[in-house]
Amino acid sequence: MTLTIYREKIDKISDHGYISIQKFWDSPIRYFDQSGRRHDMIQTQASTDEQLKDQAIRQALVGDLTGARQTAGEIVDKRYSREAWQMMLFVESERGNVQSVKDTIVSCPDPSLLASHFYLELPQLFVKAGDRSGAIEIAKAMGNAGVLPLIGIAAHLAQDGDIEGMRDALAHIDDADLRVLILRKVTAYQPTMPGLDDLDSMRTETAQTDSLAA
């Protein structure tokens, strides 16, 4: 039987670009069959989570980051939660807002929700745009997941001949053996790089520090 389905309340965009999700869901979806009989449909958790996801994304798009994070935090289904958090991260990265990107990363209740190729490439987007310090700050906010991005930042800066920047990136990698390994590879592949003497000195200092720590 063909049913004509409609919502008695629709999701209207307010002056701020969104409405309260509670106001949207304070009445059920209703439909009428061909005989004109009205039926009320109970919302499922999945449909509620999908609406919360859409709400969080709309809030992020209009700049209400606090509201977006709060809304995303109410989502139960990880599929929709992951989409909401990753989209929030994407929106803020497009705006070049380092602090908001960091806040979103730290606010996410489950780091696995952010895990993606884009997430790992995020610091590189900032360093390629010329924001070296912002890229490093974002990688640091990523915790253990930020080690690989820090290596990428260091390699990128080394290729550009930015020894100071490379030093700064590597300084945030706790594993001294890993730092030495990266420095060895840089000197092997960039033998004519400006500032190579400083780089050799840094490698020696790192090795000595690691030896004393042992």
N, C-alpha and C positions, 0 to 999 in steps of 0.2 A: 504494500500500500504506500502510495506516495504521500509524504507528509510535508506540509509547509511549515518550516521551522523558523522561528525568529526569536530574538531576545527582546524583552520588554525594556531592558536597559542596555545601552551601548556604551562602549568605552570612548567617551568624548575627551578631546584634548582641552585642558583648561588653559588659563592664561600662562601658567607655568609649564605647560607641555605635558601634564599628566594629572591623573586624579588618584585619590586614595584607593588602593586595591580593596579595602574593606567596603567602601561605598559601592564599588562595582559589584561585589559579591553578596550584598545584603538581601538580594532576592534571587529566586531560582530562575533557571532558563525555562521558558514555557513554549509549548508548541500546540498546534491545533491539528487534529486529524481531519479527514474529508467530511466527517459528519458535524464538524464544528466543536467537538468536545475538546476541552482544554486539558493539558497534562503538564505537570511540573516535573522537571528532571533534576535529580540530585547530582551535584557536582562531584566528580571523582577527584582523588588526590592528584592524579596525573594532569587533569585539565586545570586544576588550581595552580599547580607548579608551573605549567606552561604560561599561564597568565602572569604569574609572579615574575617569571623570566622576562617576558615582554615588558612588564612594568619597569623592572630594574634597568633594562636597556634604554627605555625611553627616558628614564630619569638621568642616566649617564649622558645621554645625548644632549640634554638641556643643561647639563652642568651640575645637577644635584647629586654629587658623588656620595655624600653621607646617606641620603635617602636610598640611592641605588644599592649601596652595600647592605643597608638594613633590610631592604626588600630581598636581595639575593640570599641573605642569611636565613630567610624564612623558607627557602625552597628545600624540599625533602629529597626529591628525585635527583640523583647526581648528574643525570644526563642534562637536565635543564640548568642545574646549578653550575655545571662546567661551562655551558654556553654563556650564561650570564656573566660569570667572572672573567672569562676570556674576552668577551666583547667589551666589558668595562676597561680591561687592560688595553685593548686595541684602541678604543676611543681616546684614552688619555695619552697613549704613545703618539697618536696622530696629532695631538695638540702640542706635543713636545713638553708636556708638564712632568718633569722629573719627580717632584714631590708627590704628585697625585699617583703616579705609577708606583712609587715606593709604598705609599699608604695602602694602595689596593693590594699589593703583594703581601704586605704585613697583615692586612685585615682579613685576607682569605683564610677561612677556618681549616681548610685542607689543601696543602700545597699540591697534591695530585690533581686538583681541579684546574690548576694553571699549566700543568705539564703539556707541552706541545713544541713543535719545531719553532713556531713563532716566539714562544716564551724564551727559548734558548738564544734566539737571534735578536731579542729585544735590545740588549746592551749594544750590540753591533750597530743597530740602527742609529743610536745616539752618537756613537763615536764617529760613524761615517758622516753624520751631520755636523761634526765639529765639536760636539759636547763631550769632551773626554771625561771630565769630572762627573758629569751626569751619568755616563755609561758605567763608570766604576761604582758609583753610589747605588745604581740599580742592581748591578751584579752582586754587590755586598748584601743588599736586601734579600736576594734570592737564597741566601744560605749555602748549603752544600751544592745546590743546583747551579750556583753562580761561579763555581770553580772553572768549568769549561768556558763560559763566556769571558771570564777574566783572562784565560789563556788566549782566547781569540782577540781580545782587546790588546793584550801585550804584543801579539804577533802583528796586528794591524799597525800599531804605533811604531814597532821596530822597522817595519817595511817603509814607513814614512820617515824614518830617521829620527823619531821623537824618543830619544833615550830617557829623558826625564819622565815622560808619560809612561813608558814601558816599566820603568822602575816603580812608579806609583801603582800600576796595575798589579805587578808581581808581588809587591809588598803586602797585598791583601790575601795572598795564597799562603796558608799556614804550613803546608808541606814543603820543608826546605829542600828535600831531594828533588821534588818536582820543579821547584824554582831553578835549581842548578841544571836540571835536564833541559828546561826551556832555554836557559841562557846558552848552553852548549849548542843547541840546535840553531839558535839565532846567529851565533858567531860562525857556525859552519856554513850557513846559507847566505849570510850577509858579511863576507870578509872585508868588504870595502866600505861598509856602512860608517858614516860620520859618527864619532864618539865611541868607536870600538874600544879604545883604551879604557874609557870609563866603564864600559860593559864588562871587560875582562876583570877590572877591579871589583865590580859588583859581584861577579861570579866567585872570585876568591873570598870576598867578605862573607858571602852566603855559605860557602863551604866551611869556612872557619867557624862561623856561628853555629852551624850544625854540629861540627866536631866538638865544640865546647859544651853544647847542650847534651851530647851523648855522654 
